[in-house]
Amino acid sequence: MTRRSFGKPAPARRGPTPRGISTQHPAAGASGDAAALDDEPLERLSYVRERVRAVPDFPKPGILFRDITPLLADPKAFHMVIDALVEQFIGQAVDAIVAIDSRGFIFGAPLASRLNTSFIPARKPGKLPAETVSVAYALEYGQGSLEMHKDALSSGDRVVVLDDLLATGGTAAAAGELVMSQGAEVLAYAFVIELDGLEGRAKLEPAPVVSLLHF
């Protein structure tokens, strides 16, 4: 059997894949809905925003849940989100994307692939097979915790911590503590959605906080 050679690993990309969203001005003569969507600036992701469904009283009464499943079901919207995240960090030295269990994985893996960098999961207890480090954080009732493999990062690594949504900031802050416990640096925190009224970014600053959509 002849083995197929895939050659050398690809270098880090200097620009995002040309699809979905772009912050560049449209080419001369561009027209139509596609051109308008492709040129939508980051602060005006209306196409994506329309695909985040508000579900009242979930998971308990009084909570308005922001459901991203319609966004994920729309390939164009999903590409636009990944492109928008890529454009935040393209050209920077990012050694790893640390994504938070579990919806952070949905966006973290393609972002790491597009940036040609490592993907590292920060998981709930008991999900990782090798030796781990853990950080506990406060929940509304009780405590939660996150774990990461002890050898996942090296000292001096520059890391983006990513999740789908920023609410009170406790989970993301715990993931940041995991990163720093291994001697790595939190380059930024990144989210698809931020709930502004909960002021979660106050727990993460002075590190930069990138959120694509605000509710």
Secondary structure, DSSP 8 states (H G I E B T S, - for coil): -------S-----SS--SSS--SS---TT--HHHHHHHT--GGG-HHHHTTSEEEET-SSTT-EEEE-HHHHH-HHHHHHHHHHHHHHHTTS---EEEEETTHHHHHHHHHHHHHT-EEEEEB-TT--SS-EEEEEEE-SSSEEEEEEETTS--TT-EEEEEEEEESSSHHHHHHHHHHHHTT-EEEEEEEEEE-GGG-GGGGTTTS-EEEEEE-
